[in-house]
């Protein structure tokens, strides 16, 4: 399958910045860099295999086409929607967060 362009929403960029800041402050440069590398690897995978992500929260929240994919070695999930020409990353959230509330709030913005 051909790789699709990946576009990140502003909220996803904000989520990523917060996660990196947290890892820099709490665990250091090496862990923050590892997080970023695993995030990039997950995004590359999603761009090649967009249907691989789970639709659990999409079904639960009745948001058609919403999928999520885990970031290896880190407790974060990438939430995305496959569009005709691209993959749109909506959020990157810690798995212990109240995900339904975070995603639902995003739908009203």
GIZIZI-V899874 format. One record per residue. N is the residue number from 1. OMEGA is omega in whole degrees, 0 to 359 (NA if undefined). D_FIRST is the distance of its C-alpha to the first C-alpha in Angstrom with 2 decimals. Layout:
n:N omega:OMEGA d_first:D_FIRST
n:N omega:OMEGA d_first:D_FIRST
//
This chain:
n:1 omega:179 d_first:0.00
n:2 omega:180 d_first:3.78
n:3 omega:178 d_first:6.50
n:4 omega:173 d_first:9.07
n:5 omega:177 d_first:12.74
n:6 omega:179 d_first:14.78
n:7 omega:179 d_first:18.32
n:8 omega:172 d_first:21.06
n:9 omega:179 d_first:24.04
n:10 omega:180 d_first:27.44
n:11 omega:177 d_first:28.13
n:12 omega:177 d_first:25.13
n:13 omega:178 d_first:26.48
n:14 omega:178 d_first:29.90
n:15 omega:181 d_first:28.73
n:16 omega:178 d_first:27.18
n:17 omega:179 d_first:30.41
n:18 omega:180 d_first:32.52
n:19 omega:180 d_first:30.70
n:20 omega:178 d_first:30.96
n:21 omega:179 d_first:34.61
n:22 omega:181 d_first:35.34
n:23 omega:176 d_first:33.99
n:24 omega:182 d_first:35.85
n:25 omega:188 d_first:39.05
n:26 omega:187 d_first:38.93
n:27 omega:177 d_first:37.15
n:28 omega:186 d_first:37.06
n:29 omega:183 d_first:34.82
n:30 omega:180 d_first:33.15
n:31 omega:178 d_first:31.90
n:32 omega:178 d_first:30.92
n:33 omega:178 d_first:28.90
n:34 omega:177 d_first:27.27
n:35 omega:180 d_first:26.37
n:36 omega:178 d_first:24.80
n:37 omega:179 d_first:22.80
n:38 omega:176 d_first:21.53
n:39 omega:180 d_first:20.75
n:40 omega:178 d_first:18.68
n:41 omega:179 d_first:16.82
n:42 omega:179 d_first:16.17
n:43 omega:176 d_first:15.02
n:44 omega:180 d_first:12.49
n:45 omega:179 d_first:11.17
n:46 omega:182 d_first:11.32
n:47 omega:179 d_first:9.49
n:48 omega:184 d_first:6.29
n:49 omega:186 d_first:7.40
n:50 omega:181 d_first:9.84
n:51 omega:183 d_first:11.08
n:52 omega:184 d_first:12.33
n:53 omega:178 d_first:15.37
n:54 omega:178 d_first:18.67
n:55 omega:184 d_first:20.22
n:56 omega:183 d_first:23.72
n:57 omega:175 d_first:25.16
n:58 omega:177 d_first:23.54
n:59 omega:183 d_first:25.48
n:60 omega:184 d_first:28.53
n:61 omega:182 d_first:28.80
n:62 omega:175 d_first:27.67
n:63 omega:185 d_first:25.12
n:64 omega:175 d_first:22.38
n:65 omega:177 d_first:18.77
n:66 omega:178 d_first:20.11
n:67 omega:174 d_first:18.30
n:68 omega:180 d_first:19.28
n:69 omega:181 d_first:18.08
n:70 omega:173 d_first:20.75
n:71 omega:182 d_first:21.45
n:72 omega:176 d_first:22.33
n:73 omega:181 d_first:26.09
n:74 omega:184 d_first:26.96
n:75 omega:181 d_first:27.99
n:76 omega:177 d_first:25.72
n:77 omega:175 d_first:23.06
n:78 omega:178 d_first:20.55
n:79 omega:186 d_first:20.72
n:80 omega:176 d_first:18.11
n:81 omega:176 d_first:17.13
n:82 omega:175 d_first:13.91
n:83 omega:181 d_first:15.12
n:84 omega:185 d_first:13.90
n:85 omega:184 d_first:13.28
n:86 omega:170 d_first:13.35
n:87 omega:180 d_first:13.83
n:88 omega:178 d_first:17.60
n:89 omega:184 d_first:19.22
n:90 omega:183 d_first:22.55
n:91 omega:170 d_first:24.34
n:92 omega:190 d_first:24.41
n:93 omega:174 d_first:27.22
n:94 omega:185 d_first:29.24
n:95 omega:178 d_first:28.83
n:96 omega:180 d_first:32.64
n:97 omega:174 d_first:32.88
n:98 omega:188 d_first:33.69
n:99 omega:179 d_first:30.14
n:100 omega:179 d_first:31.03
n:101 omega:181 d_first:33.70
n:102 omega:181 d_first:31.57
n:103 omega:180 d_first:28.78
n:104 omega:178 d_first:31.40
n:105 omega:179 d_first:33.34
n:106 omega:183 d_first:30.32
n:107 omega:182 d_first:29.98
n:108 omega:182 d_first:33.55
n:109 omega:NA d_first:33.28
//
